[in-house]
Amino acid sequence: MTRRQVLRESRLAYAAVGASMLAIPASAAAALVSSSGAKQAQGQQTAGAHETGGAAPRATVARVRVRRRTLNALAGQTIVIRGRVAPGLPWRRVRLETGRGRGWTTVANSQTGRHGGFSVRYAPSGLGGEALRVVVGGRRGTPAISAVAGTLTVYRQSVASWYDDGGGTACGFHAYDGVANRTLPCGSKVTFMSGGRRVTAVVDDRGPFVGGRDWDLNQNTAAALAFDGVQTVWSSS
């Protein structure tokens, strides 16, 4: 091999080594760019999943909103309880329950509307006082939520007179706000309404013994109702 051929082979060898040295960083850079792009794409996919609901959303606690009221109604008269479930949950079952002492009884049903609002209608038949509450849900594994709606006292129309009980009483005691009745046990409490006034009296005597009358109010009970003579009242018994 001549000197010129040796120099030519050496130049070719140097050129090949240089090319390989340049190729290694280029491929490494390409790998780094590819890896970085993959990670960025993966991050974008994860963010997109959160934005579109791919991840489980945080549970929202629903609440029943209803105004507490003290209601008075005649037996058979319809009352209406209105409220809303927040957030606005549509087409949920709504129950109106009444309670006297222990336990609750469902007395009317309804459901929420498109925006979570509801109204429940109830025509009570019994007399006396009872607590009211609204219950939403509680079926097919859905937890029930409730809210107190107030109290309801149911009355009937009756006729009363009044007297001064300054003497003895059939029950053996004098109640400050007393009332006489022919059959209720002594000590029974009865709520009366008349002319927008209200008072709770205690049965402490017997009477009245005049046809067509249900109650004889003592002087204090009559005064609390601005009552005079014989007239119609609302009574809870």
KOLDO-669396 format. One line per 3 residues: number of its first residue (from 1); their letters; for each residue x, y, z of N, C-alpha, C. Coordinates in steps of 0.02 Angstrom, whole numbers, plus 50000, padded with zeros to 5 digits. Layout:
N
NUM> a> X:Y:Z:X:Y:Z:X:Y:Z; ...
This chain:
237
1> mtr> 50044:49941:50000:50000:50000:50000:50045:50062:50000; 50027:50110:49958:50068:50170:49953:50053:50217:50009; 50096:50266:50019:50086:50316:50072:50021:50354:50062
4> rqv> 50004:50368:49999:49942:50404:49985:49881:50363:50004; 49884:50298:49992:49827:50255:50010:49820:50251:50086; 49876:50249:50124:49872:50247:50197:49840:50310:50225
7> lre> 49860:50367:50199:49831:50430:50222:49756:50433:50207; 49737:50406:50150:49665:50406:50132:49624:50363:50179; 49649:50304:50196:49614:50259:50242:49608:50290:50311
10> srl> 49661:50324:50333:49659:50356:50399:49606:50411:50402; 49603:50450:50348:49551:50503:50346:49481:50474:50349; 49469:50420:50314:49403:50388:50315:49385:50361:50384
13> aya> 49437:50334:50418:49425:50307:50485:49407:50363:50534; 49444:50419:50530:49429:50476:50574:49358:50503:50560; 49341:50504:50497:49274:50530:50479:49220:50484:50507
16> avg> 49229:50419:50506:49180:50373:50532:49172:50379:50607; 49230:50387:50642:49228:50396:50715:49192:50460:50733; 49207:50514:50697:49174:50577:50711:49099:50574:50700
19> asm> 49080:50539:50647:49008:50532:50634:48974:50494:50689; 49007:50441:50713:48976:50401:50767:48971:50440:50831; 49023:50482:50846:49021:50523:50906:48965:50575:50903
22> lai> 48953:50602:50843:48898:50650:50835:48830:50614:50838; 48827:50553:50816:48763:50516:50813:48739:50498:50882; 48785:50483:50929:48764:50462:50997:48726:50518:51033
25> pas> 48753:50579:51038:48714:50632:51071:48648:50645:51036; 48646:50641:50970:48583:50654:50934:48530:50604:50953; 48548:50541:50956:48499:50489:50973:48476:50496:51046
28> aaa> 48526:50513:51090:48507:50523:51160:48459:50581:51167; 48473:50635:51131:48429:50693:51134:48360:50675:51109; 48358:50635:51055:48293:50615:51028:48254:50574:51079
31> alv> 48292:50530:51115:48259:50488:51166:48232:50531:51223; 48272:50582:51244:48249:50626:51297:48187:50665:51276; 48188:50691:51214:48130:50728:51189:48069:50684:51187
34> sss> 48078:50621:51163:48022:50575:51159:47994:50560:51228; 48039:50549:51279:48017:50534:51347:47981:50593:51377; 48008:50654:51366:47976:50714:51392:47907:50724:51362
37> gak> 47903:50712:51296:47837:50720:51263:47786:50670:51289; 47809:50609:51302:47763:50558:51328:47737:50577:51396; 47783:50603:51439:47761:50623:51506:47713:50681:51503
40> qaq> 47727:50729:51458:47682:50786:51451:47614:50764:51427; 47613:50719:51378:47549:50694:51353:47511:50657:51406; 47549:50618:51447:47515:50582:51502:47485:50630:51552
43> gqq> 47522:50685:51568:47494:50735:51614:47433:50768:51586; 47433:50782:51520:47374:50812:51489:47315:50765:51491; 47326:50700:51481:47272:50652:51484:47243:50648:51554
46> tag> 47288:50650:51605:47264:50647:51675:47222:50708:51691; 47247:50768:51671:47209:50829:51683:47142:50826:51648; 47143:50801:51585:47080:50796:51549:47031:50750:51583
49> ahe> 47057:50695:51613:47013:50648:51648:46979:50682:51707; 47017:50724:51744:46987:50759:51801:46934:50809:51778; 46949:50844:51723:46902:50894:51698:46838:50863:51672
52> tgg> 46841:50804:51644:46782:50772:51615:46749:50724:51662; 46771:50721:51725:46738:50678:51773:46766:50609:51776; 46826:50598:51747:46855:50532:51750:46871:50511:51821
55> aap> 46891:50559:51863:46904:50544:51934:46838:50551:51972; 46831:50514:52028:46770:50516:52067:46761:50585:52098; 46703:50620:52087:46691:50685:52116:46679:50680:52191
58> rat> 46692:50733:52226:46681:50734:52298:46606:50732:52312; 46585:50691:52360:46514:50684:52376:46486:50749:52405; 46426:50767:52383:46392:50827:52408:46338:50806:52457
61> var> 46338:50836:52516:46289:50820:52568:46226:50860:52555; 46170:50824:52546:46106:50858:52534:46074:50879:52600; 46035:50932:52597:46000:50957:52656:45928:50973:52638
64> vrv> 45884:50963:52687:45814:50981:52678:45803:51050:52710; 45778:51096:52671:45765:51163:52696:45689:51173:52701; 45665:51183:52761:45593:51194:52772:45586:51241:52832
67> rrr> 45539:51287:52828:45529:51336:52881:45488:51305:52938; 45514:51311:52999:45477:51285:53056:45419:51332:53072; 45360:51302:53082:45300:51343:53096:45259:51310:53151
70> tln> 45221:51351:53186:45170:51327:53233:45103:51333:53198; 45074:51276:53180:45014:51275:53139:44953:51256:53180; 44897:51286:53162:44832:51270:53193:44783:51256:53136
73> ala> 44744:51203:53144:44696:51185:53091:44637:51148:53122; 44580:51154:53089:44522:51113:53108:44531:51044:53079; 44503:50994:53112:44505:50926:53087:44476:50924:53017
76> gqt> 44513:50893:52971:44491:50889:52901:44514:50947:52858; 44541:50999:52888:44566:51056:52850:44637:51040:52824; 44650:51056:52760:44714:51038:52730:44767:51091:52746
79> ivi> 44825:51067:52766:44883:51110:52775:44934:51093:52721; 44979:51139:52705:45030:51129:52654:45098:51144:52684; 45144:51097:52678:45214:51107:52699:45256:51112:52637
82> rgr> 45294:51168:52631:45336:51179:52573:45410:51182:52594; 45453:51162:52549:45525:51164:52563:45565:51149:52500; 45629:51135:52511:45675:51123:52455:45732:51079:52478
85> vap> 45755:51037:52434:45814:50996:52446:45873:51030:52412; 45925:51047:52451:45984:51080:52424:46044:51033:52427; 46081:51025:52372:46068:51056:52307:46005:51028:52275
88> glp> 45982:51062:52222:45917:51043:52193:45916:50974:52163; 45892:50926:52202:45888:50857:52180:45817:50843:52154; 45808:50827:52090:45741:50817:52064:45715:50747:52076
91> wrr> 45649:50742:52079:45613:50678:52079:45632:50633:52138; 45644:50662:52195:45657:50624:52256:45592:50617:52296; 45583:50558:52326:45523:50547:52367:45526:50589:52431
94> vrl> 45469:50620:52447:45463:50662:52507:45407:50635:52550; 45421:50626:52616:45370:50602:52662:45359:50654:52717; 45296:50666:52733:45279:50707:52792:45261:50659:52848
97> etg> 45294:50667:52905:45282:50622:52962:45260:50663:53022; 45217:50632:53063:45194:50662:53125:45217:50619:53183; 45230:50652:53239:45252:50615:53298:45217:50639:53361
100> rgr> 45195:50592:53400:45166:50606:53466:45201:50560:53515; 45244:50590:53556:45283:50548:53601:45337:50513:53563; 45338:50447:53564:45389:50408:53531:45365:50384:53463
103> gwt> 45410:50385:53414:45395:50357:53348:45364:50409:53302; 45371:50395:53237:45345:50438:53185:45301:50399:53138; 45250:50432:53111:45202:50400:53065:45199:50441:53001
106> tva> 45205:50408:52944:45199:50442:52880:45126:50457:52866; 45110:50521:52852:45040:50541:52842:45027:50569:52772; 45081:50585:52735:45072:50611:52667:45137:50602:52629
109> nsq> 45131:50596:52562:45188:50586:52518:45188:50636:52461; 45247:50651:52437:45255:50694:52378:45322:50679:52348; 45346:50722:52302:45413:50716:52275:45439:50784:52256
112> tgr> 45506:50788:52250:45536:50851:52231:45525:50864:52157; 45524:50928:52139:45517:50948:52070:45583:50951:52034; 45583:50984:51977:45643:50986:51935:45702:51019:51970
115> hgg> 45689:51068:52012:45743:51104:52045:45748:51089:52120; 45716:51035:52142:45722:51014:52212:45669:51040:52258; 45624:51082:52235:45570:51108:52278:45515:51056:52286
118> fsv> 45478:51062:52341:45423:51015:52353:45368:51049:52395; 45309:51020:52392:45253:51039:52436:45215:50975:52453; 45196:50969:52516:45160:50910:52541:45094:50934:52571
121> rya> 45039:50903:52552:44973:50921:52577:44949:50867:52626; 44919:50891:52681:44898:50845:52734:44835:50871:52766; 44784:50827:52771:44721:50843:52802:44714:50801:52866
124> psg> 44732:50828:52924:44729:50788:52986:44658:50772:53007; 44650:50715:53038:44583:50695:53061:44578:50692:53136; 44633:50675:53171:44631:50672:53244:44638:50740:53276
127> lgg> 44624:50745:53340:44629:50807:53377:44693:50808:53418; 44714:50868:53439:44772:50874:53483:44834:50898:53446; 44890:50897:53482:44953:50922:53455:44998:50866:53431
130> eal> 45038:50881:53381:45086:50833:53354:45144:50871:53322; 45203:50839:53324:45261:50868:53291:45262:50848:53218; 45293:50890:53176:45297:50877:53104:45370:50875:53082
133> rvv> 45386:50829:53037:45451:50829:53006:45445:50804:52934; 45493:50824:52892:45496:50804:52822:45556:50758:52813; 45545:50702:52778:45598:50653:52765:45604:50645:52690
136> vgg> 45666:50648:52664:45679:50640:52593:45725:50581:52583; 45710:50538:52534:45753:50480:52519:45739:50423:52566; 45789:50379:52573:45782:50322:52617:45759:50259:52583
139> rrg> 45762:50257:52516:45743:50197:52479:45799:50178:52431; 45805:50113:52417:45854:50086:52370:45925:50106:52389; 45939:50103:52454:46006:50116:52477:46023:50189:52484
142> tpa> 45976:50235:52468:45989:50306:52476:45978:50326:52548; 46027:50359:52580:46017:50378:52650:45962:50431:52656; 45921:50425:52708:45867:50472:52720:45894:50535:52753
145> isa> 45867:50592:52734:45883:50656:52767:45817:50686:52789; 45818:50722:52846:45755:50747:52873:45766:50817:52902; 45709:50851:52914:45710:50917:52944:45644:50927:52982
148> vag> 45649:50958:53039:45589:50973:53079:45549:51028:53044; 45483:51018:53038:45440:51067:53004:45398:51107:53053; 45401:51091:53118:45363:51129:53167:45313:51085:53205
151> tlt> 45260:51117:53228:45208:51081:53265:45139:51098:53235; 45093:51053:53246:45024:51062:53223:44977:51045:53280; 44929:51089:53292:44875:51074:53339:44810:51072:53300
154> vyr> 44774:51016:53308:44712:51005:53271:44653:51015:53318; 44604:51055:53296:44546:51074:53338:44481:51050:53306; 44429:51055:53347:44361:51048:53323:44322:51108:53347
157> qsv> 44267:51123:53314:44224:51177:53337:44176:51151:53390; 44170:51188:53444:44126:51168:53499:44097:51231:53531; 44049:51221:53574:44014:51278:53606:44033:51280:53680
160> asw> 44048:51339:53704:44069:51348:53773:44031:51405:53806; 44026:51400:53872:44001:51455:53914:44054:51467:53967; 44042:51514:54014:44091:51524:54067:44056:51534:54134
163> ydd> 44094:51523:54187:44067:51530:54254:44124:51550:54301; 44105:51573:54360:44153:51591:54412:44159:51532:54460; 44219:51500:54462:44226:51440:54502:44253:51457:54572
166> ggg> 44226:51508:54602:44249:51527:54669:44234:51476:54723; 44187:51430:54710:44171:51379:54760:44213:51317:54750; 44186:51259:54774:44221:51196:54767:44217:51170:54695
169> tac> 44261:51125:54677:44261:51093:54611:44253:51018:54618; 44226:50987:54567:44216:50915:54568:44282:50876:54570; 44335:50906:54545:44400:50873:54543:44440:50885:54607
172> gfh> 44417:50929:54650:44450:50940:54714:44509:50989:54712; 44519:51023:54656:44572:51074:54652:44550:51129:54605; 44583:51185:54609:44569:51242:54565:44629:51254:54520
175> ayd> 44620:51248:54455:44671:51268:54407:44663:51342:54392; 44719:51376:54383:44714:51448:54369:44675:51458:54304; 44695:51425:54250:44656:51423:54188:44619:51357:54189
178> gva> 44559:51357:54216:44521:51296:54224:44463:51292:54175; 44437:51231:54167:44380:51219:54124:44342:51159:54150; 44277:51161:54144:44234:51106:54165:44211:51067:54103
181> nrt> 44212:51000:54110:44189:50956:54056:44156:50896:54088; 44110:50866:54052:44072:50812:54082:44109:50745:54084; 44157:50733:54037:44185:50666:54031:44261:50662:54034
184> lpc> 44297:50714:54017:44370:50710:54016:44397:50700:54087; 44450:50660:54095:44478:50649:54162:44503:50714:54193; 44498:50719:54259:44524:50778:54294:44599:50785:54279
187> gsk> 44621:50846:54268:44690:50859:54252:44706:50859:54178; 44659:50839:54136:44671:50840:54064:44682:50912:54040; 44728:50919:53992:44742:50986:53964:44708:50993:53897
190> vtf> 44674:51051:53888:44639:51065:53826:44659:51135:53803; 44676:51141:53739:44693:51206:53711:44632:51235:53676; 44619:51298:53688:44563:51334:53658:44589:51392:53616
193> msg> 44553:51404:53561:44567:51463:53519:44501:51498:53505; 44504:51565:53508:44445:51605:53493:44468:51677:53477; 44446:51703:53421:44462:51771:53403:44537:51784:53397
196> grr> 44575:51735:53376:44647:51743:53369:44685:51735:53434; 44651:51721:53490:44684:51710:53554:44687:51635:53569; 44735:51617:53611:44745:51546:53625:44763:51538:53698
199> vta> 44736:51485:53730:44753:51470:53799:44745:51395:53810; 44787:51367:53853:44781:51297:53872:44754:51293:53943; 44697:51259:53951:44663:51254:54015:44667:51183:54042
202> vvd> 44654:51175:54107:44656:51110:54140:44585:51093:54165; 44563:51032:54151:44497:51010:54175:44499:51003:54251; 44459:51043:54285:44458:51040:54359:44387:51035:54387
205> drg> 44337:51028:54342:44268:51026:54366:44225:50990:54315; 44162:50976:54335:44114:50943:54292:44062:50994:54268; 44037:50982:54207:43988:51027:54178:44009:51042:54106
208> pfv> 43975:51085:54072:43911:51116:54091:43853:51066:54082; 43801:51079:54119:43744:51034:54117:43686:51066:54080; 43703:51102:54027:43654:51133:53983:43663:51103:53913
211> ggr> 43609:51082:53882:43613:51050:53816:43648:51093:53764; 43688:51061:53722:43720:51096:53667:43786:51129:53685; 43807:51125:53748:43870:51156:53769:43920:51101:53787
214> dwd> 43982:51112:53769:44035:51063:53782:44080:51083:53840; 44088:51148:53853:44137:51172:53901:44108:51228:53943; 44131:51230:54005:44119:51288:54048:44188:51315:54067
217> lnq> 44206:51372:54041:44271:51402:54054:44268:51441:54120; 44320:51435:54161:44320:51476:54221:44338:51548:54202; 44335:51593:54251:44342:51664:54236:44410:51682:54205
220> nta> 44463:51647:54225:44529:51663:54197:44536:51639:54125; 44511:51579:54111:44514:51553:54043:44472:51597:53996; 44413:51616:54020:44369:51659:53979:44403:51727:53965
223> aal> 44436:51755:54016:44469:51820:54006:44527:51814:53957; 44564:51759:53959:44620:51750:53912:44596:51747:53840; 44535:51725:53830:44507:51721:53762:44463:51781:53745
226> afd> 44459:51830:53791:44413:51887:53782:44343:51860:53768; 44324:51811:53809:44262:51773:53799:44208:51800:53845; 44147:51805:53818:44091:51829:53858:44027:51795:53833
229> gvq> 43991:51766:53879:43927:51734:53859:43936:51664:53835; 43900:51645:53784:43902:51579:53754:43921:51587:53681; 43973:51553:53660:43994:51559:53591:44035:51498:53568
232> tvw> 44049:51497:53504:44087:51442:53474:44162:51454:53484; 44198:51402:53502:44270:51405:53509:44301:51346:53471; 44367:51349:53462:44404:51291:53438:44434:51257:53498
235> sss> 44426:51191:53503:44454:51153:53559:44494:51094:53533; 44548:51077:53568:44593:51023:53546:44571:50955:53571; 44514:50951:53605:44486:50886:53628:44411:50886:53616
